[in-house]
């Protein structure tokens, strides 16, 4: 097996993952992780300058050429910083993110776009240490470079404050006997073309969700324990290992009320639960004029603007539906930032113009909208009083569903608007996010806005229109849900 540092880490998580990649790639679940890769690339490109000037070994499909370029560079300098320095030892290949040569010794720096050090990162660096030291290089230090989430940009990026260097040399050295053993086990596993059965266990989602999980659980009855949560996390796996597999099994287990409720509705096809009194009490807290607000935000590992932390939710868009009076006309307004510029000030200014003081504003999962507004109020003191007035008058339209005043089987245990909406309006194509073009969820909205600054005029206009229609549907959906709740209590 030709190993790389990523293959080595996947092989440690589960060797069958590598085996299926080689022998049955068609059963892999597709997932769009392009945005994660793009963010990782941005972090790598910036981190390269942490130690100043450097020489980069350009990527090519010809790995031998990269290795030759690396050795030519090493031999040409006594002290040098090399990025993507590439090595191979007995079919174990690796490219070191940052290699620091200090005359007669070397330091390995592995760059991660995460804000903390995880075991998988230590395994990654340990593999690189093994390759380099096996080739005779005197590696004296191994570190993981991570993002400092508390850093706030003011002026030019300060790389020494943006990044944290975590020395893991001792951990890496202690793992060396295990690295050699792991490589041998992985190669032995891969030598056979006969598929083995591997136990479903914590490694299926830790440190990363395996893209073959559905394949490996294909023979379990459906629905099963892994259907009670969005992904197979700690709760579902713990129950599975205790022998609770089917929904019938789970009724005998100690599980939370919401899990039990979801299972009973599924098994017994129970009728919709509508607590009219509680819904009425909830709706009675509203007043007119009534506003429906939704933000779209994006996250940057490397802050582009002042007063932004790494991975802070930066609002670039909102949609606002509203009624000025009960039974009045439904009105709509919106904001979408200009790509390549900080959208927050203009967004905040328009928001305080469009939402008057002391009015009732609805959001769905209001903690998100309130968090965005509170941050804007911190950044812009002159708008703070009005922004915090909006913040303090927000009510959460998710409450009737999260508190189970209203629950149906089709909500599948969730109070997310993406589950509630089709459950309440199964036959309304205008409320189906799948019928939208290009952008169907928040992640796609975030990724699209991030790319708009480099788009052609035609692409930009098309994407802009798609973003507006997506965000508009979010608040229109809230209006429809609100009207549905009103209708139910009047029946």
MARVEX-70696 format. One record per residue (C-alpha): chain; residue number from 1; x, z, y; residue in one letter. Coordinates in steps of 0.1 Angstrom, whole numbers. Last residue first. Example, Ala and Ser with C-alpha at 12.3 -4.5 7.8 and 13.67 -1.06 7.14 Angstrom:
<atoms>
{atom 'A',2,{137,71,-11},'s'},
{atom 'A',1,{123,78,-45},'a'},
</atoms>
This chain:
<atoms>
{atom 'A',491,{-603,145,252},'x'},
{atom 'A',490,{-591,157,287},'x'},
{atom 'A',489,{-561,175,274},'x'},
{atom 'A',488,{-549,144,255},'x'},
{atom 'A',487,{-553,120,286},'x'},
{atom 'A',486,{-531,142,307},'x'},
{atom 'A',485,{-504,142,280},'x'},
{atom 'A',484,{-506,104,277},'x'},
{atom 'A',483,{-504,101,315},'x'},
{atom 'A',482,{-471,121,315},'x'},
{atom 'A',481,{-458,100,286},'x'},
{atom 'A',480,{-466,68,304},'x'},
{atom 'A',479,{-449,80,336},'x'},
{atom 'A',478,{-418,91,316},'x'},
{atom 'A',477,{-416,56,300},'x'},
{atom 'A',476,{-417,42,335},'x'},
{atom 'A',475,{-387,64,343},'x'},
{atom 'A',474,{-366,51,314},'x'},
{atom 'A',473,{-380,16,317},'x'},
{atom 'A',472,{-366,14,353},'x'},
{atom 'A',471,{-332,23,339},'x'},
{atom 'A',470,{-332,-6,315},'x'},
{atom 'A',469,{-347,-31,340},'x'},
{atom 'A',468,{-320,-22,366},'x'},
{atom 'A',467,{-292,-25,342},'x'},
{atom 'A',466,{-304,-59,330},'x'},
{atom 'A',465,{-306,-72,365},'x'},
{atom 'A',464,{-271,-61,373},'x'},
{atom 'A',463,{-258,-76,340},'x'},
{atom 'A',462,{-273,-110,349},'x'},
{atom 'A',461,{-260,-109,385},'x'},
{atom 'A',460,{-225,-99,374},'x'},
{atom 'A',459,{-224,-125,347},'x'},
{atom 'A',458,{-232,-152,371},'x'},
{atom 'A',457,{-208,-140,398},'x'},
{atom 'A',456,{-180,-137,372},'x'},
{atom 'A',455,{-173,-102,358},'x'},
{atom 'A',454,{-142,-80,365},'x'},
{atom 'A',453,{-160,-53,385},'x'},
{atom 'A',452,{-189,-54,361},'x'},
{atom 'A',451,{-170,-40,331},'x'},
{atom 'A',450,{-176,-3,338},'x'},
{atom 'A',449,{-212,-10,345},'x'},
{atom 'A',448,{-217,-26,311},'x'},
{atom 'A',447,{-200,2,293},'x'},
{atom 'A',446,{-222,28,309},'x'},
{atom 'A',445,{-254,8,303},'x'},
{atom 'A',444,{-245,2,267},'x'},
{atom 'A',443,{-239,40,262},'x'},
{atom 'A',442,{-272,48,279},'x'},
{atom 'A',441,{-293,26,256},'x'},
{atom 'A',440,{-308,-9,252},'x'},
{atom 'A',439,{-288,-31,275},'x'},
{atom 'A',438,{-283,-68,268},'x'},
{atom 'A',437,{-319,-79,269},'x'},
{atom 'A',436,{-348,-54,265},'x'},
{atom 'A',435,{-371,-58,235},'x'},
{atom 'A',434,{-353,-31,215},'x'},
{atom 'A',433,{-362,-6,242},'x'},
{atom 'A',432,{-399,-9,232},'x'},
{atom 'A',431,{-422,3,260},'x'},
{atom 'A',430,{-434,-32,270},'x'},
{atom 'A',429,{-439,-39,233},'x'},
{atom 'A',428,{-468,-14,231},'x'},
{atom 'A',427,{-479,-9,195},'x'},
{atom 'A',426,{-462,24,186},'x'},
{atom 'A',425,{-470,42,218},'x'},
{atom 'A',424,{-468,79,212},'x'},
{atom 'A',423,{-443,77,183},'x'},
{atom 'A',422,{-425,49,200},'x'},
{atom 'A',421,{-420,71,231},'x'},
{atom 'A',420,{-412,104,213},'x'},
{atom 'A',419,{-382,90,194},'x'},
{atom 'A',418,{-362,74,222},'x'},
{atom 'A',417,{-375,101,245},'x'},
{atom 'A',416,{-357,127,223},'x'},
{atom 'A',415,{-379,155,210},'x'},
{atom 'A',414,{-367,150,174},'x'},
{atom 'A',413,{-380,162,141},'x'},
{atom 'A',412,{-389,127,129},'x'},
{atom 'A',411,{-410,119,160},'x'},
{atom 'A',410,{-431,97,136},'x'},
{atom 'A',409,{-446,128,120},'x'},
{atom 'A',408,{-462,139,152},'x'},
{atom 'A',407,{-456,168,176},'x'},
{atom 'A',406,{-471,180,208},'x'},
{atom 'A',405,{-469,216,219},'x'},
{atom 'A',404,{-437,215,198},'x'},
{atom 'A',403,{-414,233,223},'x'},
{atom 'A',402,{-391,203,223},'x'},
{atom 'A',401,{-421,181,227},'x'},
{atom 'A',400,{-440,199,255},'x'},
{atom 'A',399,{-407,206,272},'x'},
{atom 'A',398,{-393,171,274},'x'},
{atom 'A',397,{-410,165,308},'x'},
{atom 'A',396,{-385,190,323},'x'},
{atom 'A',395,{-393,202,358},'x'},
{atom 'A',394,{-371,196,389},'x'},
{atom 'A',393,{-379,216,420},'x'},
{atom 'A',392,{-345,235,422},'x'},
{atom 'A',391,{-324,203,419},'x'},
{atom 'A',390,{-344,185,447},'x'},
{atom 'A',389,{-338,215,470},'x'},
{atom 'A',388,{-302,215,458},'x'},
{atom 'A',387,{-299,179,470},'x'},
{atom 'A',386,{-314,188,504},'x'},
{atom 'A',385,{-291,217,510},'x'},
{atom 'A',384,{-260,199,497},'x'},
{atom 'A',383,{-262,168,518},'x'},
{atom 'A',382,{-237,179,544},'x'},
{atom 'A',381,{-217,197,517},'x'},
{atom 'A',380,{-211,164,498},'x'},
{atom 'A',379,{-189,172,467},'x'},
{atom 'A',378,{-207,203,456},'x'},
{atom 'A',377,{-241,188,462},'x'},
{atom 'A',376,{-231,158,441},'x'},
{atom 'A',375,{-221,182,413},'x'},
{atom 'A',374,{-255,200,415},'x'},
{atom 'A',373,{-273,166,414},'x'},
{atom 'A',372,{-255,155,382},'x'},
{atom 'A',371,{-261,188,365},'x'},
{atom 'A',370,{-297,188,374},'x'},
{atom 'A',369,{-302,153,360},'x'},
{atom 'A',368,{-285,163,327},'x'},
{atom 'A',367,{-303,197,324},'x'},
{atom 'A',366,{-336,179,329},'x'},
{atom 'A',365,{-340,166,294},'x'},
{atom 'A',364,{-366,141,307},'x'},
{atom 'A',363,{-368,144,344},'x'},
{atom 'A',362,{-398,153,367},'x'},
{atom 'A',361,{-397,159,404},'x'},
{atom 'A',360,{-421,182,422},'x'},
{atom 'A',359,{-418,180,460},'x'},
{atom 'A',358,{-402,207,482},'x'},
{atom 'A',357,{-381,184,503},'x'},
{atom 'A',356,{-387,146,502},'x'},
{atom 'A',355,{-372,124,475},'x'},
{atom 'A',354,{-364,89,489},'x'},
{atom 'A',353,{-340,98,518},'x'},
{atom 'A',352,{-322,125,497},'x'},
{atom 'A',351,{-317,99,469},'x'},
{atom 'A',350,{-304,72,493},'x'},
{atom 'A',349,{-277,95,506},'x'},
{atom 'A',348,{-267,107,471},'x'},
{atom 'A',347,{-264,71,458},'x'},
{atom 'A',346,{-244,60,488},'x'},
{atom 'A',345,{-220,89,483},'x'},
{atom 'A',344,{-217,85,445},'x'},
{atom 'A',343,{-210,49,440},'x'},
{atom 'A',342,{-172,49,442},'x'},
{atom 'A',341,{-163,13,444},'x'},
{atom 'A',340,{-153,-13,417},'x'},
{atom 'A',339,{-189,-23,409},'x'},
{atom 'A',338,{-214,-17,437},'x'},
{atom 'A',337,{-238,11,428},'x'},
{atom 'A',336,{-274,6,416},'x'},
{atom 'A',335,{-303,24,433},'x'},
{atom 'A',334,{-340,23,425},'x'},
{atom 'A',333,{-375,25,439},'x'},
{atom 'A',332,{-410,25,423},'x'},
{atom 'A',331,{-445,32,433},'x'},
{atom 'A',330,{-476,40,411},'x'},
{atom 'A',329,{-507,38,433},'x'},
{atom 'A',328,{-527,69,438},'x'},
{atom 'A',327,{-547,89,412},'x'},
{atom 'A',326,{-531,121,425},'x'},
{atom 'A',325,{-511,115,456},'x'},
{atom 'A',324,{-477,100,466},'x'},
{atom 'A',323,{-472,89,430},'x'},
{atom 'A',322,{-436,82,420},'x'},
{atom 'A',321,{-411,62,400},'x'},
{atom 'A',320,{-374,66,407},'x'},
{atom 'A',319,{-346,48,389},'x'},
{atom 'A',318,{-310,59,393},'x'},
{atom 'A',317,{-276,43,391},'x'},
{atom 'A',316,{-239,50,394},'x'},
{atom 'A',315,{-237,87,385},'x'},
{atom 'A',314,{-202,99,374},'x'},
{atom 'A',313,{-204,122,344},'x'},
{atom 'A',312,{-169,138,343},'x'},
{atom 'A',311,{-147,125,316},'x'},
{atom 'A',310,{-115,133,335},'x'},
{atom 'A',309,{-124,152,367},'x'},
{atom 'A',308,{-136,134,398},'x'},
{atom 'A',307,{-131,146,434},'x'},
{atom 'A',306,{-113,114,445},'x'},
{atom 'A',305,{-120,82,426},'x'},
{atom 'A',304,{-107,64,396},'x'},
{atom 'A',303,{-104,94,373},'x'},
{atom 'A',302,{-85,85,341},'x'},
{atom 'A',301,{-106,95,311},'x'},
{atom 'A',300,{-136,79,330},'x'},
{atom 'A',299,{-172,86,322},'x'},
{atom 'A',298,{-203,67,332},'x'},
{atom 'A',297,{-237,78,345},'x'},
{atom 'A',296,{-273,65,345},'x'},
{atom 'A',295,{-298,88,363},'x'},
{atom 'A',294,{-335,92,357},'x'},
{atom 'A',293,{-362,105,381},'x'},
{atom 'A',292,{-400,107,380},'x'},
{atom 'A',291,{-415,119,412},'x'},
{atom 'A',290,{-449,136,419},'x'},
{atom 'A',289,{-464,139,454},'x'},
{atom 'A',288,{-483,158,442},'x'},
{atom 'A',287,{-480,190,421},'x'},
{atom 'A',286,{-470,200,386},'x'},
{atom 'A',285,{-472,235,372},'x'},
{atom 'A',284,{-507,227,359},'x'},
{atom 'A',283,{-491,202,335},'x'},
{atom 'A',282,{-475,230,315},'x'},
{atom 'A',281,{-506,251,313},'x'},
{atom 'A',280,{-525,220,302},'x'},
{atom 'A',279,{-499,213,275},'x'},
{atom 'A',278,{-502,249,263},'x'},
{atom 'A',277,{-539,247,261},'x'},
{atom 'A',276,{-540,213,244},'x'},
{atom 'A',275,{-517,222,216},'x'},
{atom 'A',274,{-515,188,199},'x'},
{atom 'A',273,{-502,187,163},'x'},
{atom 'A',272,{-506,152,147},'x'},
{atom 'A',271,{-519,152,112},'x'},
{atom 'A',270,{-498,162,82},'x'},
{atom 'A',269,{-484,135,60},'x'},
{atom 'A',268,{-476,161,33},'x'},
{atom 'A',267,{-440,153,27},'x'},
{atom 'A',266,{-430,140,61},'x'},
{atom 'A',265,{-449,166,81},'x'},
{atom 'A',264,{-436,193,59},'x'},
{atom 'A',263,{-400,181,63},'x'},
{atom 'A',262,{-402,180,101},'x'},
{atom 'A',261,{-417,215,103},'x'},
{atom 'A',260,{-391,229,80},'x'},
{atom 'A',259,{-363,215,102},'x'},
{atom 'A',258,{-380,228,133},'x'},
{atom 'A',257,{-384,263,118},'x'},
{atom 'A',256,{-348,266,108},'x'},
{atom 'A',255,{-337,265,72},'x'},
{atom 'A',254,{-334,290,44},'x'},
{atom 'A',253,{-340,268,14},'x'},
{atom 'A',252,{-370,264,-9},'x'},
{atom 'A',251,{-386,238,14},'x'},
{atom 'A',250,{-352,220,12},'x'},
{atom 'A',249,{-357,212,-24},'x'},
{atom 'A',248,{-389,192,-17},'x'},
{atom 'A',247,{-371,173,10},'x'},
{atom 'A',246,{-345,163,-16},'x'},
{atom 'A',245,{-309,175,-18},'x'},
{atom 'A',244,{-307,213,-17},'x'},
{atom 'A',243,{-279,221,-42},'x'},
{atom 'A',242,{-259,246,-21},'x'},
{atom 'A',241,{-234,218,-14},'x'},
{atom 'A',240,{-262,198,2},'x'},
{atom 'A',239,{-273,227,23},'x'},
{atom 'A',238,{-238,231,37},'x'},
{atom 'A',237,{-235,194,43},'x'},
{atom 'A',236,{-268,193,62},'x'},
{atom 'A',235,{-258,221,85},'x'},
{atom 'A',234,{-221,211,90},'x'},
{atom 'A',233,{-228,175,101},'x'},
{atom 'A',232,{-242,145,84},'x'},
{atom 'A',231,{-253,126,115},'x'},
{atom 'A',230,{-287,125,132},'x'},
{atom 'A',229,{-299,156,113},'x'},
{atom 'A',228,{-327,160,88},'x'},
{atom 'A',227,{-319,127,70},'x'},
{atom 'A',226,{-288,141,54},'x'},
{atom 'A',225,{-309,165,32},'x'},
{atom 'A',224,{-327,136,16},'x'},
{atom 'A',223,{-355,110,23},'x'},
{atom 'A',222,{-347,92,2},'x'},
{atom 'A',221,{-332,101,-32},'x'},
{atom 'A',220,{-294,100,-34},'x'},
{atom 'A',219,{-280,69,-50},'x'},
{atom 'A',218,{-268,53,-18},'x'},
{atom 'A',217,{-248,84,-8},'x'},
{atom 'A',216,{-214,67,-10},'x'},
{atom 'A',215,{-227,35,6},'x'},
{atom 'A',214,{-244,54,35},'x'},
{atom 'A',213,{-211,73,41},'x'},
{atom 'A',212,{-189,42,41},'x'},
{atom 'A',211,{-182,43,78},'x'},
{atom 'A',210,{-169,78,74},'x'},
{atom 'A',209,{-178,101,103},'x'},
{atom 'A',208,{-145,114,118},'x'},
{atom 'A',207,{-125,146,114},'x'},
{atom 'A',206,{-145,155,94},'x'},
{atom 'A',205,{-177,136,86},'x'},
{atom 'A',204,{-173,127,49},'x'},
{atom 'A',203,{-144,151,46},'x'},
{atom 'A',202,{-169,179,45},'x'},
{atom 'A',201,{-181,169,11},'x'},
{atom 'A',200,{-197,142,-10},'x'},
{atom 'A',199,{-176,142,-42},'x'},
{atom 'A',198,{-156,110,-50},'x'},
{atom 'A',197,{-166,86,-77},'x'},
{atom 'A',196,{-137,62,-85},'x'},
{atom 'A',195,{-137,24,-81},'x'},
{atom 'A',194,{-114,6,-105},'x'},
{atom 'A',193,{-89,-17,-87},'x'},
{atom 'A',192,{-61,8,-92},'x'},
{atom 'A',191,{-29,9,-71},'x'},
{atom 'A',190,{-48,23,-42},'x'},
{atom 'A',189,{-50,58,-56},'x'},
{atom 'A',188,{-13,58,-66},'x'},
{atom 'A',187,{-4,47,-31},'x'},
{atom 'A',186,{-25,74,-15},'x'},
{atom 'A',185,{-11,101,-37},'x'},
{atom 'A',184,{25,91,-30},'x'},
{atom 'A',183,{19,90,7},'x'},
{atom 'A',182,{3,124,6},'x'},
{atom 'A',181,{32,139,-13},'x'},
{atom 'A',180,{57,126,12},'x'},
{atom 'A',179,{36,140,40},'x'},
{atom 'A',178,{31,173,23},'x'},
{atom 'A',177,{69,179,21},'x'},
{atom 'A',176,{70,171,59},'x'},
{atom 'A',175,{42,194,70},'x'},
{atom 'A',174,{64,223,81},'x'},
{atom 'A',173,{84,200,104},'x'},
{atom 'A',172,{53,187,121},'x'},
{atom 'A',171,{39,222,127},'x'},
{atom 'A',170,{72,233,142},'x'},
{atom 'A',169,{75,203,165},'x'},
{atom 'A',168,{39,206,178},'x'},
{atom 'A',167,{48,207,216},'x'},
{atom 'A',166,{16,200,236},'x'},
{atom 'A',165,{22,179,267},'x'},
{atom 'A',164,{-8,181,291},'x'},
{atom 'A',163,{-17,151,312},'x'},
{atom 'A',162,{-35,148,345},'x'},
{atom 'A',161,{-12,174,361},'x'},
{atom 'A',160,{21,157,354},'x'},
{atom 'A',159,{5,123,360},'x'},
{atom 'A',158,{-6,131,396},'x'},
{atom 'A',157,{-30,103,404},'x'},
{atom 'A',156,{-29,95,441},'x'},
{atom 'A',155,{-53,112,465},'x'},
{atom 'A',154,{-74,141,452},'x'},
{atom 'A',153,{-81,138,414},'x'},
{atom 'A',152,{-94,169,397},'x'},
{atom 'A',151,{-76,182,366},'x'},
{atom 'A',150,{-96,207,346},'x'},
{atom 'A',149,{-100,182,317},'x'},
{atom 'A',148,{-62,179,311},'x'},
{atom 'A',147,{-60,149,289},'x'},
{atom 'A',146,{-37,151,259},'x'},
{atom 'A',145,{-1,143,250},'x'},
{atom 'A',144,{9,154,215},'x'},
{atom 'A',143,{45,164,210},'x'},
{atom 'A',142,{73,161,185},'x'},
{atom 'A',141,{109,172,193},'x'},
{atom 'A',140,{143,170,177},'x'},
{atom 'A',139,{141,136,159},'x'},
{atom 'A',138,{176,127,147},'x'},
{atom 'A',137,{170,91,134},'x'},
{atom 'A',136,{181,85,98},'x'},
{atom 'A',135,{154,61,86},'x'},
{atom 'A',134,{137,90,67},'x'},
{atom 'A',133,{137,108,101},'x'},
{atom 'A',132,{118,80,117},'x'},
{atom 'A',131,{92,76,90},'x'},
{atom 'A',130,{86,113,84},'x'},
{atom 'A',129,{83,120,121},'x'},
{atom 'A',128,{57,93,124},'x'},
{atom 'A',127,{37,108,95},'x'},
{atom 'A',126,{39,142,111},'x'},
{atom 'A',125,{26,127,144},'x'},
{atom 'A',124,{-5,114,127},'x'},
{atom 'A',123,{-10,146,107},'x'},
{atom 'A',122,{-7,166,140},'x'},
{atom 'A',121,{-33,143,156},'x'},
{atom 'A',120,{-57,148,126},'x'},
{atom 'A',119,{-54,186,130},'x'},
{atom 'A',118,{-68,185,165},'x'},
{atom 'A',117,{-51,189,199},'x'},
{atom 'A',116,{-74,190,229},'x'},
{atom 'A',115,{-87,169,259},'x'},
{atom 'A',114,{-88,137,239},'x'},
{atom 'A',113,{-75,103,250},'x'},
{atom 'A',112,{-45,109,228},'x'},
{atom 'A',111,{-8,99,233},'x'},
{atom 'A',110,{18,107,206},'x'},
{atom 'A',109,{51,117,220},'x'},
{atom 'A',108,{82,116,197},'x'},
{atom 'A',107,{116,128,209},'x'},
{atom 'A',106,{149,114,198},'x'},
{atom 'A',105,{185,125,195},'x'},
{atom 'A',104,{220,113,201},'x'},
{atom 'A',103,{219,98,236},'x'},
{atom 'A',102,{185,112,246},'x'},
{atom 'A',101,{160,86,233},'x'},
{atom 'A',100,{124,92,243},'x'},
{atom 'A',99,{98,75,221},'x'},
{atom 'A',98,{63,71,236},'x'},
{atom 'A',97,{34,57,216},'x'},
{atom 'A',96,{54,55,184},'x'},
{atom 'A',95,{45,24,163},'x'},
{atom 'A',94,{44,31,126},'x'},
{atom 'A',93,{50,14,93},'x'},
{atom 'A',92,{53,29,59},'x'},
{atom 'A',91,{62,0,36},'x'},
{atom 'A',90,{94,18,24},'x'},
{atom 'A',89,{104,28,59},'x'},
{atom 'A',88,{92,7,88},'x'},
{atom 'A',87,{97,13,125},'x'},
{atom 'A',86,{81,3,159},'x'},
{atom 'A',85,{88,16,194},'x'},
{atom 'A',84,{54,13,211},'x'},
{atom 'A',83,{67,26,243},'x'},
{atom 'A',82,{105,31,248},'x'},
{atom 'A',81,{120,56,272},'x'},
{atom 'A',80,{158,52,273},'x'},
{atom 'A',79,{191,72,272},'x'},
{atom 'A',78,{221,57,255},'x'},
{atom 'A',77,{208,21,259},'x'},
{atom 'A',76,{213,-12,243},'x'},
{atom 'A',75,{212,0,207},'x'},
{atom 'A',74,{177,14,211},'x'},
{atom 'A',73,{165,-18,227},'x'},
{atom 'A',72,{178,-40,199},'x'},
{atom 'A',71,{164,-16,174},'x'},
{atom 'A',70,{129,-18,189},'x'},
{atom 'A',69,{130,-56,193},'x'},
{atom 'A',68,{139,-59,156},'x'},
{atom 'A',67,{110,-36,147},'x'},
{atom 'A',66,{86,-56,168},'x'},
{atom 'A',65,{98,-88,152},'x'},
{atom 'A',64,{93,-73,117},'x'},
{atom 'A',63,{57,-65,127},'x'},
{atom 'A',62,{49,-102,132},'x'},
{atom 'A',61,{13,-98,144},'x'},
{atom 'A',60,{28,-92,178},'x'},
{atom 'A',59,{26,-62,202},'x'},
{atom 'A',58,{52,-60,230},'x'},
{atom 'A',57,{78,-33,227},'x'},
{atom 'A',56,{75,-16,261},'x'},
{atom 'A',55,{106,-5,281},'x'},
{atom 'A',54,{102,25,303},'x'},
{atom 'A',53,{103,37,339},'x'},
{atom 'A',52,{90,72,346},'x'},
{atom 'A',51,{84,99,321},'x'},
{atom 'A',50,{46,100,325},'x'},
{atom 'A',49,{46,62,331},'x'},
{atom 'A',48,{35,54,296},'x'},
{atom 'A',47,{6,78,300},'x'},
{atom 'A',46,{-12,52,322},'x'},
{atom 'A',45,{-12,24,296},'x'},
{atom 'A',44,{-20,48,268},'x'},
{atom 'A',43,{-50,63,287},'x'},
{atom 'A',42,{-64,28,294},'x'},
{atom 'A',41,{-59,18,258},'x'},
{atom 'A',40,{-78,48,246},'x'},
{atom 'A',39,{-107,41,270},'x'},
{atom 'A',38,{-109,5,256},'x'},
{atom 'A',37,{-108,18,220},'x'},
{atom 'A',36,{-137,42,228},'x'},
{atom 'A',35,{-156,15,245},'x'},
{atom 'A',34,{-151,-9,215},'x'},
{atom 'A',33,{-165,17,191},'x'},
{atom 'A',32,{-195,-4,181},'x'},
{atom 'A',31,{-204,6,146},'x'},
{atom 'A',30,{-209,-15,115},'x'},
{atom 'A',29,{-214,3,83},'x'},
{atom 'A',28,{-189,-7,56},'x'},
{atom 'A',27,{-204,-22,25},'x'},
{atom 'A',26,{-187,-57,31},'x'},
{atom 'A',25,{-152,-42,30},'x'},
{atom 'A',24,{-154,-36,-7},'x'},
{atom 'A',23,{-119,-38,-22},'x'},
{atom 'A',22,{-96,-31,7},'x'},
{atom 'A',21,{-118,-11,31},'x'},
{atom 'A',20,{-133,6,0},'x'},
{atom 'A',19,{-99,18,-11},'x'},
{atom 'A',18,{-90,31,23},'x'},
{atom 'A',17,{-122,52,25},'x'},
{atom 'A',16,{-116,61,-11},'x'},
{atom 'A',15,{-84,79,0},'x'},
{atom 'A',14,{-105,104,19},'x'},
{atom 'A',13,{-94,123,50},'x'},
{atom 'A',12,{-58,120,40},'x'},
{atom 'A',11,{-61,83,35},'x'},
{atom 'A',10,{-78,79,69},'x'},
{atom 'A',9,{-48,97,84},'x'},
{atom 'A',8,{-23,74,66},'x'},
{atom 'A',7,{-43,43,75},'x'},
{atom 'A',6,{-41,54,112},'x'},
{atom 'A',5,{-3,60,110},'x'},
{atom 'A',4,{2,27,92},'x'},
{atom 'A',3,{5,22,54},'x'},
{atom 'A',2,{13,-9,35},'x'},
{atom 'A',1,{0,0,0},'x'},
</atoms>
